[in-house]
Amino acid sequence: MQFRYIFSLFIFLIVPNYLISQDVKIVDNESSQKYGNSITKNELRNLLYIFSSDEFGGRGTPSKGQDLATDFLKKKYIDLGIQPAKDESYEHKVFLQFDEKPLSYLIINKKKFTYYKDYIAYNNGPDIEFRNSEIVYVGYGIQDKNYDSYNGLDVKGKVVIAIGNEPVDKNGNYVITGGKKRSEWSGRNEITRKKEAASKNGAKALILINDYLFKRYSYEYRMSDNNRGEKRMSLSSEKTNEKTQVLLFSEKNKDFLLQKNMKFMDFSFKKNYTSFTANNIAALIRGSEFPNEYIVITAHLDHVGIQNGKIYNGADDDGSGSVGILEIAEAFSEAQKEGYGPKRSILFLHVTAEENGLLGSQYYTDYDPIFPLSQTMVCLNMDMIGRTESKRKETEPEDYIYIIGSEMLSDDLHNINKKANDEHVKINLDYRYNDPTSLVFESGRYIENQYYYRSDHYNFAKYDIPSIFFFSGVHEDYHMPTDTADKILYDIYEKRIKLIFHTAWDLANADKRIELNK
């Protein structure tokens, strides 16, 4: 009797997982490899030919073609048995607006300025009116631990004027970063950061003198009003409730605006817009051990639609990412059905209106996250991953992927991604665009790539959520009607999707949450 008791206890101690639940299985490299192998180029090809077909009309925001694309995605998740992420619906509604020329007048020191010719309101709002408001010059308009334009200034209830870009020292190094890399204060996020600083200090409006930004936004609005191009789009002002008005000025007015006797300003602005909605698509596999920690896998479902009667199919941009998510979701779904479900929850998020300024992902993170951002562990974003960069040298390997942002916030994320590649895929991980200031050839000229700020992962990264942007580079068919599914390099495309799957698998099944250490 005593022997039988000891033997039974011994069996219980050495195989507790089996006795507690026969459904719990050990997640290891072998199982990861098995489900990764379910991702095939043939399935990717079949999905992509449908998703980038003429029937979907280039998936412009908004359009019947985009509605067909979202219906296609929803049906695939239903077929896979993957549940909706929000309110029993796969649709995550994004509130948007088309902006037209507003009703506006502006007088500074008795000089009248003309909309479009002299200034432009960023994102068409908010509505505001004031008389004889005091103006305060705040230099670069930066408030950072390494440089504070607002130190000692009282700007509450006043208008602030700032110049563009950011300071450099006598050696040509940027003061904020201490090196040759510019900071967000003069990158693609310049308007947002300087607006936030003005608002934080109580200013009711910001005048930003930046010739590049003025020309960019005034040109886009002018194109809209003359029906010569796509209408300017922004997030719905009714939902975002923006408080601080930002006026972009050309540098031809710089001397006048910065004169010492600059005192008072009269301003009136009333928006002119048409509201509409589009949908992100969000599906969820719930984690078994850490269900309230989320891995977000993103790609944008939209493209630029139909222009001048031609369909811009957007096979690579970003059909390649959209159907890539579907294949990754299928692999995780198969694993879960066979008892190898992920420890953490995985959100498959297809976002709209990326081509109009990352608006679908911005609405998710800034205004309506389905799950708390504090519980979002990482974002893996894929955009244009099916081709080879046209300016890539012939001597460089074709089986590569650009890894952007992996080291920005977390060494753990970088190491997990590298380990997943070393163990399962073994393609060349190219980090050249980790530096946003490195040059890239686009639209006939060399510019700073700024890729870290140019796709949907950035709206997560700005909230200190470690993120990787997987990218294969810009090619001659970028934003052209010739970006079609027959030009995708399906062998390497399959490998890239497998890498993202294995990275997500290792993140989802790690014993502990990755650390934010930068």
C-alpha positions as CSV (number, residue, x, y, z in Angstrom):
1,M,0.0,0.0,0.0
2,Q,2.8,2.4,1.0
3,F,4.7,1.5,-2.2
4,R,1.7,2.2,-4.4
5,Y,1.2,5.6,-2.8
6,I,4.9,6.6,-3.3
7,F,4.8,5.3,-6.9
8,S,1.6,7.3,-7.7
9,L,3.1,10.4,-6.1
10,F,6.2,10.0,-8.2
11,I,4.2,9.7,-11.4
12,F,2.2,12.9,-10.4
13,L,5.4,14.9,-9.8
14,I,7.2,14.0,-13.0
15,V,4.2,14.5,-15.4
16,P,2.0,17.2,-13.7
17,N,1.1,18.9,-17.0
18,Y,-0.3,15.7,-18.4
19,L,-2.4,15.0,-15.4
20,I,-3.7,18.5,-15.1
21,S,-4.7,19.0,-18.7
22,Q,-4.1,16.9,-21.8
23,D,-4.9,20.0,-23.9
24,V,-1.7,21.9,-22.8
25,K,1.2,21.2,-25.1
26,I,4.8,22.4,-24.9
27,V,5.5,25.2,-27.4
28,D,9.0,24.6,-28.9
29,N,11.0,25.3,-32.0
30,E,9.7,22.1,-33.7
31,S,6.1,23.2,-33.3
32,S,7.0,26.7,-34.5
33,Q,8.7,25.3,-37.6
34,K,5.7,23.1,-38.3
35,Y,3.2,25.9,-38.4
36,G,5.5,28.3,-40.1
37,N,5.7,25.8,-42.9
38,S,2.0,26.2,-43.4
39,I,2.8,29.6,-44.9
40,T,3.3,28.9,-48.7
41,K,4.0,31.0,-51.7
42,N,1.0,29.4,-53.5
43,E,-1.4,30.5,-50.9
44,L,0.1,34.0,-50.8
45,R,-0.1,34.2,-54.5
46,N,-3.8,33.1,-54.6
47,L,-4.8,35.6,-52.0
48,L,-2.8,38.5,-53.4
49,Y,-4.2,38.1,-56.9
50,I,-7.7,38.5,-55.5
51,F,-6.8,41.3,-53.1
52,S,-5.1,43.4,-55.7
53,S,-7.5,42.6,-58.5
54,D,-9.2,45.2,-60.7
55,E,-12.4,44.3,-59.0
56,F,-11.2,45.9,-55.8
57,G,-10.5,49.1,-57.7
58,G,-7.2,50.1,-56.0
59,R,-8.9,50.1,-52.5
60,G,-9.0,53.9,-52.2
61,T,-10.4,55.5,-49.1
62,P,-13.4,55.5,-49.2
63,S,-14.5,53.4,-52.2
64,K,-16.6,50.4,-53.1
65,G,-13.4,48.6,-53.8
66,Q,-12.2,49.1,-50.3
67,D,-15.5,47.8,-49.0
68,L,-15.0,44.7,-51.1
69,A,-11.5,44.3,-49.6
70,T,-12.7,44.6,-46.0
71,D,-15.5,42.1,-46.8
72,F,-12.8,39.8,-48.2
73,L,-10.7,40.0,-45.0
74,K,-13.7,39.5,-42.7
75,K,-14.8,36.3,-44.6
76,K,-11.2,34.9,-44.3
77,Y,-11.2,35.4,-40.5
78,I,-14.6,33.8,-40.3
79,D,-13.4,30.8,-42.3
80,L,-10.3,30.5,-40.1
81,G,-12.5,30.6,-37.0
82,I,-10.7,33.6,-35.6
83,Q,-12.9,35.9,-33.5
84,P,-13.6,39.6,-34.0
85,A,-11.6,41.9,-31.7
86,K,-14.3,44.4,-31.0
87,D,-18.0,44.2,-30.0
88,E,-18.6,41.0,-32.0
89,S,-17.6,42.9,-35.2
90,Y,-14.4,42.8,-37.2
91,E,-15.0,46.4,-38.2
92,H,-13.2,49.1,-36.2
93,K,-14.8,52.3,-37.5
94,V,-12.5,55.2,-38.3
95,F,-14.1,58.7,-38.4
96,L,-12.6,60.8,-41.2
97,Q,-13.3,64.0,-43.2
98,F,-12.6,65.6,-46.6
99,D,-11.3,69.1,-46.0
100,E,-12.2,72.0,-48.3
101,K,-11.1,75.6,-48.2
102,P,-12.2,77.1,-44.9
103,L,-13.6,80.5,-44.1
104,S,-10.7,82.4,-42.7
105,Y,-9.1,85.8,-42.2
106,L,-5.8,86.8,-40.6
107,I,-4.4,90.2,-39.7
108,I,-1.1,90.7,-37.9
109,N,0.1,94.3,-37.0
110,K,-2.5,95.6,-39.4
111,K,-1.2,93.5,-42.3
112,K,-3.7,91.2,-43.9
113,F,-2.6,87.7,-45.0
114,T,-4.2,85.5,-47.7
115,Y,-5.1,81.9,-47.2
116,Y,-3.0,79.6,-49.5
117,K,-0.8,82.4,-50.6
118,D,0.7,83.2,-47.2
119,Y,-0.5,80.6,-44.8
120,I,-2.4,77.3,-44.4
121,A,-4.1,75.8,-41.4
122,Y,-2.7,72.3,-40.6
123,N,-5.5,69.7,-40.7
124,N,-8.2,72.3,-41.3
125,G,-9.0,73.2,-37.8
126,P,-10.1,73.8,-35.1
127,D,-12.6,76.6,-35.4
128,I,-11.5,79.6,-33.5
129,E,-11.8,83.4,-33.4
130,F,-10.0,86.1,-31.4
131,R,-9.0,89.8,-31.6
132,N,-5.8,91.6,-30.4
133,S,-4.1,88.4,-29.2
134,E,-0.5,88.9,-28.0
135,I,2.2,87.1,-30.0
136,V,5.3,85.6,-28.4
137,Y,8.3,84.4,-30.3
138,V,9.5,81.0,-29.0
139,G,12.5,80.2,-31.3
140,Y,12.3,76.6,-32.5
141,G,9.2,75.9,-30.4
142,I,10.9,72.9,-28.8
143,Q,10.5,71.7,-25.2
144,D,12.9,68.9,-24.5
145,K,15.2,68.0,-21.7
146,N,18.2,69.0,-23.8
147,Y,16.6,72.2,-25.2
148,D,13.7,74.3,-24.0
149,S,12.4,77.2,-26.1
150,Y,9.7,78.0,-23.5
151,N,12.0,78.4,-20.5
152,G,11.1,81.6,-18.7
153,L,8.3,82.5,-21.2
154,D,4.6,83.0,-20.3
155,V,2.5,82.1,-23.4
156,K,-0.7,81.1,-21.7
157,G,-3.7,82.3,-23.8
158,K,-1.3,83.8,-26.4
159,V,-0.2,83.0,-29.9
160,V,3.3,81.6,-30.3
161,I,5.6,81.9,-33.4
162,A,8.2,79.3,-34.0
163,I,10.7,78.7,-36.8
164,G,11.2,75.3,-38.5
165,N,13.8,72.6,-37.9
166,E,16.0,72.4,-34.8
167,P,19.2,73.8,-33.4
168,V,22.7,72.5,-34.2
169,D,26.0,73.2,-32.4
170,K,29.2,74.6,-33.9
171,N,30.2,71.1,-35.0
172,G,27.0,70.5,-37.0
173,N,25.6,68.1,-34.4
174,Y,21.9,68.3,-33.5
175,V,21.7,69.7,-30.0
176,I,18.8,67.4,-28.9
177,T,20.3,64.1,-30.1
178,G,23.9,65.1,-29.6
179,G,24.9,63.7,-33.0
180,K,24.2,63.8,-36.8
181,K,20.7,62.3,-36.5
182,R,17.9,64.8,-36.3
183,S,15.2,64.3,-33.7
184,E,11.4,64.2,-34.1
185,W,11.3,68.0,-33.6
186,S,12.4,68.5,-37.2
187,G,11.4,65.2,-38.8
188,R,8.0,64.0,-40.1
189,N,6.6,64.6,-36.6
190,E,7.7,68.2,-36.4
191,I,4.2,69.7,-36.5
192,T,2.8,67.3,-33.9
193,R,5.6,67.8,-31.4
194,K,5.7,71.6,-31.7
195,K,1.9,71.7,-31.4
196,E,2.0,69.6,-28.3
197,A,4.6,71.9,-26.7
198,A,2.6,75.0,-27.5
199,S,-0.6,73.4,-26.1
200,K,1.2,72.2,-23.0
201,N,2.3,75.7,-22.2
202,G,-1.2,77.1,-22.7
203,A,-0.9,78.8,-26.1
204,K,-4.1,79.0,-28.1
205,A,-2.4,78.9,-31.5
206,L,1.0,78.2,-33.1
207,I,2.5,79.9,-36.1
208,L,5.2,77.7,-37.6
209,I,7.4,79.2,-40.2
210,N,8.6,76.3,-42.4
211,D,8.7,76.7,-46.1
212,Y,8.7,73.0,-46.9
213,L,5.7,72.3,-44.8
214,F,3.8,75.3,-46.0
215,K,4.4,74.4,-49.7
216,R,3.5,70.7,-49.0
217,Y,0.1,71.4,-47.3
218,S,-1.0,74.4,-49.3
219,Y,-0.3,72.5,-52.5
220,E,-2.4,69.5,-51.3
221,Y,-5.3,71.8,-50.3
222,R,-5.1,73.8,-53.5
223,M,-5.2,70.5,-55.5
224,S,-8.3,69.5,-53.6
225,D,-10.2,72.7,-54.2
226,N,-9.4,72.8,-57.9
227,N,-10.5,69.1,-58.3
228,R,-7.0,68.3,-59.7
229,G,-6.2,65.5,-57.3
230,E,-7.4,63.6,-54.3
231,K,-9.2,65.6,-51.7
232,R,-7.3,66.4,-48.6
233,M,-8.3,64.0,-45.8
234,S,-7.9,64.1,-42.0
235,L,-9.3,62.5,-38.9
236,S,-12.8,63.8,-38.0
237,S,-12.5,67.1,-36.0
238,E,-15.8,66.1,-34.3
239,K,-14.1,63.1,-32.8
240,T,-10.5,64.3,-32.2
241,N,-11.7,67.6,-30.6
242,E,-8.4,69.4,-31.5
243,K,-7.8,72.5,-29.3
244,T,-4.7,74.1,-30.7
245,Q,-4.7,75.8,-34.1
246,V,-1.5,75.5,-36.2
247,L,-0.8,77.9,-39.0
248,L,2.0,77.1,-41.5
249,F,3.7,80.1,-43.0
250,S,6.1,80.4,-45.9
251,E,9.5,81.9,-45.2
252,K,8.8,84.9,-47.4
253,N,7.0,86.3,-44.4
254,K,9.7,85.4,-41.9
255,D,11.3,88.9,-41.6
256,F,7.9,90.5,-41.0
257,L,6.7,87.9,-38.4
258,L,10.0,88.0,-36.4
259,Q,10.3,91.8,-36.2
260,K,10.8,93.1,-32.7
261,N,7.6,95.1,-32.6
262,M,5.4,92.1,-33.5
263,K,2.5,92.5,-31.1
264,F,-1.1,91.6,-31.9
265,M,-3.1,89.3,-34.2
266,D,-6.7,89.1,-35.3
267,F,-7.8,85.6,-36.5
268,S,-11.0,83.8,-37.5
269,F,-11.3,80.3,-38.8
270,K,-14.2,78.1,-39.6
271,K,-13.8,74.6,-41.0
272,N,-15.3,73.4,-44.2
273,Y,-15.5,69.6,-44.5
274,T,-17.5,66.5,-45.3
275,S,-17.6,63.7,-42.8
276,F,-17.4,60.0,-43.7
277,T,-16.2,56.7,-42.2
278,A,-14.0,53.8,-43.2
279,N,-13.1,50.6,-41.4
280,N,-10.0,49.0,-39.9
281,I,-10.4,45.2,-39.7
282,A,-9.4,43.7,-36.4
283,A,-9.4,40.0,-35.4
284,L,-8.1,38.3,-32.2
285,I,-6.6,35.1,-31.0
286,R,-6.8,35.1,-27.2
287,G,-3.7,34.1,-25.2
288,S,-3.7,31.2,-22.9
289,E,-1.4,32.5,-20.1
290,F,-1.1,36.2,-20.6
291,P,-4.4,37.1,-22.3
292,N,-4.1,40.8,-21.4
293,E,-0.7,41.2,-23.1
294,Y,-1.1,41.9,-26.8
295,I,1.1,41.4,-29.9
296,V,-0.3,43.6,-32.7
297,I,0.5,42.7,-36.3
298,T,-0.4,45.5,-38.7
299,A,-0.6,46.2,-42.4
300,H,-2.6,48.8,-44.3
301,L,-5.5,47.5,-46.4
302,D,-5.9,50.7,-48.6
303,H,-4.1,51.9,-51.6
304,V,-4.6,55.0,-53.8
305,G,-7.6,53.8,-55.8
306,I,-8.4,54.9,-59.3
307,Q,-6.7,58.0,-60.9
308,N,-7.4,59.3,-64.3
309,G,-9.3,56.2,-65.2
310,K,-6.5,53.9,-64.2
311,I,-6.6,51.3,-61.4
312,Y,-3.7,51.4,-59.0
313,N,-3.8,47.8,-57.8
314,G,-1.3,48.1,-54.9
315,A,-0.2,44.5,-55.0
316,D,3.0,45.3,-53.1
317,D,1.7,48.5,-51.5
318,D,0.3,47.0,-49.3
319,G,-1.5,44.0,-50.6
320,S,1.7,42.1,-49.7
321,G,1.3,43.0,-46.1
322,S,-2.5,42.5,-46.0
323,V,-2.5,38.9,-47.2
324,G,0.7,38.3,-45.3
325,I,-1.2,38.9,-42.1
326,L,-3.9,36.4,-43.3
327,E,-1.3,33.7,-43.7
328,I,0.2,34.4,-40.3
329,A,-3.2,34.3,-38.8
330,E,-3.9,31.0,-40.4
331,A,-0.7,29.5,-39.0
332,F,-1.6,30.7,-35.5
333,S,-5.1,29.4,-35.9
334,E,-4.0,25.9,-36.9
335,A,-1.6,25.8,-34.0
336,Q,-4.3,26.8,-31.5
337,K,-6.7,24.2,-32.9
338,E,-4.0,21.5,-32.2
339,G,-3.3,22.7,-28.7
340,Y,-0.4,25.0,-29.4
341,G,-2.2,28.3,-28.8
342,P,-0.1,31.4,-28.0
343,K,0.5,32.4,-24.4
344,R,-0.2,36.1,-25.3
345,S,-3.1,37.5,-27.3
346,I,-2.5,38.4,-30.9
347,L,-4.3,41.2,-32.6
348,F,-4.4,41.1,-36.4
349,L,-5.0,44.7,-37.4
350,H,-5.6,45.8,-41.0
351,V,-5.7,49.6,-41.1
352,T,-7.3,52.0,-43.5
353,A,-6.3,55.4,-44.9
354,E,-2.5,54.8,-44.5
355,E,-2.0,56.5,-47.8
356,N,-3.7,59.6,-46.5
357,G,-1.4,60.1,-43.6
358,L,-1.4,56.9,-41.4
359,L,-4.9,57.9,-40.3
360,G,-6.4,54.4,-39.6
361,S,-3.6,53.5,-37.2
362,Q,-3.5,57.0,-35.7
363,Y,-7.2,56.8,-34.9
364,Y,-6.7,53.4,-33.3
365,T,-3.8,54.5,-31.0
366,D,-4.8,58.2,-30.3
367,Y,-8.5,57.9,-30.0
368,D,-10.0,54.4,-29.9
369,P,-7.6,51.6,-29.0
370,I,-9.5,48.3,-28.8
371,F,-7.1,47.1,-26.1
372,P,-5.2,49.4,-23.7
373,L,-1.9,50.6,-25.2
374,S,-0.3,49.9,-21.8
375,Q,-1.1,46.2,-22.3
376,T,0.2,46.3,-25.9
377,M,3.6,44.7,-25.8
378,V,4.8,45.1,-29.4
379,C,3.8,46.0,-32.9
380,L,5.0,44.1,-36.0
381,N,4.2,46.1,-39.1
382,M,4.6,45.0,-42.7
383,D,4.4,47.3,-45.7
384,M,5.7,46.6,-49.2
385,I,7.5,43.3,-48.6
386,G,7.0,41.5,-51.9
387,R,9.6,43.1,-54.2
388,T,13.2,44.1,-54.4
389,E,14.3,47.8,-54.0
390,S,15.0,49.2,-57.5
391,K,18.2,51.0,-56.4
392,R,19.6,48.0,-54.6
393,K,23.0,47.1,-55.9
394,E,23.4,43.9,-58.0
395,T,26.1,42.7,-55.7
396,E,23.7,42.8,-52.7
397,P,21.7,39.6,-51.8
398,E,18.1,39.4,-53.1
399,D,16.9,37.3,-50.2
400,Y,16.8,40.1,-47.6
401,I,14.4,42.2,-45.6
402,Y,14.9,45.7,-44.2
403,I,14.4,45.7,-40.4
404,I,13.5,49.2,-39.3
405,G,13.1,50.2,-35.6
406,S,13.9,46.9,-33.9
407,E,16.6,48.6,-31.7
408,M,14.8,51.9,-31.2
409,L,13.0,51.0,-27.9
410,S,14.0,47.4,-26.9
411,D,17.1,45.3,-27.2
412,D,14.8,42.3,-26.4
413,L,12.8,42.9,-29.6
414,H,15.9,43.1,-31.7
415,N,17.4,40.0,-30.3
416,I,14.2,37.9,-30.6
417,N,13.8,38.9,-34.2
418,K,17.4,38.0,-35.0
419,K,17.1,34.7,-33.2
420,A,13.9,33.8,-35.1
421,N,15.7,34.4,-38.3
422,D,18.8,32.5,-37.3
423,E,16.8,29.4,-36.2
424,H,14.1,29.3,-38.9
425,V,14.5,31.4,-42.0
426,K,18.1,32.6,-42.5
427,I,17.6,35.5,-44.8
428,N,19.7,38.7,-44.8
429,L,18.5,41.2,-42.2
430,D,19.4,44.6,-43.5
431,Y,19.4,47.5,-41.0
432,R,20.5,50.3,-43.3
433,Y,17.2,52.3,-42.8
434,N,17.3,52.2,-39.0
435,D,18.9,55.6,-39.5
436,P,16.0,57.8,-40.6
437,T,18.4,60.4,-42.1
438,S,20.1,58.0,-44.5
439,L,19.3,58.9,-48.1
440,V,16.9,57.0,-50.5
441,F,16.1,57.7,-54.1
442,E,12.4,58.5,-54.5
443,S,10.4,60.5,-57.2
444,G,13.6,61.3,-59.1
445,R,15.6,62.7,-56.2
446,Y,17.5,61.6,-53.1
447,I,15.8,62.4,-49.8
448,E,16.2,61.3,-46.1
449,N,14.3,58.0,-45.9
450,Q,12.4,58.8,-42.6
451,Y,11.0,55.3,-42.9
452,Y,10.7,54.9,-39.2
453,Y,8.0,57.6,-39.2
454,R,6.3,56.6,-42.5
455,S,4.3,53.5,-41.8
456,D,1.6,52.4,-39.3
457,H,4.0,51.0,-36.7
458,Y,5.0,54.6,-35.8
459,N,1.7,55.4,-34.2
460,F,2.4,52.6,-31.8
461,A,6.1,53.4,-31.3
462,K,5.3,57.0,-30.4
463,Y,3.6,55.5,-27.3
464,D,6.8,53.6,-26.4
465,I,5.5,50.3,-27.8
466,P,8.5,48.5,-29.3
467,S,7.9,48.1,-33.0
468,I,9.5,46.6,-36.1
469,F,8.7,47.8,-39.6
470,F,9.4,45.0,-42.1
471,F,10.0,46.4,-45.6
472,S,11.7,45.5,-48.8
473,G,12.1,48.9,-50.3
474,V,10.7,51.3,-53.0
475,H,10.7,50.2,-56.6
476,E,9.8,51.7,-60.0
477,D,6.1,50.6,-59.6
478,Y,5.6,52.5,-56.3
479,H,2.3,54.3,-56.4
480,M,1.9,53.4,-60.1
481,P,-0.8,51.4,-61.8
482,T,1.9,48.9,-62.7
483,D,2.2,47.6,-59.0
484,T,0.5,44.3,-59.9
485,A,0.6,40.8,-58.4
486,D,2.5,39.2,-61.3
487,K,5.6,41.2,-60.3
488,I,5.8,39.9,-56.7
489,L,8.9,37.7,-56.0
490,Y,6.9,34.9,-54.3
491,D,9.9,32.8,-53.1
492,I,11.4,35.5,-51.0
493,Y,8.0,36.9,-50.1
494,E,7.2,33.6,-48.5
495,K,10.4,33.7,-46.5
496,R,9.7,37.2,-45.2
497,I,6.2,36.3,-44.0
498,K,7.7,33.2,-42.3
499,L,10.2,35.5,-40.5
500,I,7.4,37.7,-39.2
501,F,5.4,34.7,-38.1
502,H,8.4,33.2,-36.2
503,T,9.1,36.6,-34.6
504,A,5.5,36.9,-33.5
505,W,5.5,33.3,-32.3
506,D,8.6,33.8,-30.1
507,L,7.2,37.1,-28.7
508,A,3.8,35.5,-28.0
509,N,5.3,32.5,-26.2
510,A,8.2,34.1,-24.3
511,D,8.3,33.5,-20.5
512,K,8.2,37.2,-19.8
513,R,7.3,40.4,-21.5
514,I,10.0,42.1,-23.4
515,E,11.6,45.1,-21.7
516,L,11.5,48.7,-22.8
517,N,15.0,49.8,-22.2
518,K,15.6,52.8,-24.5
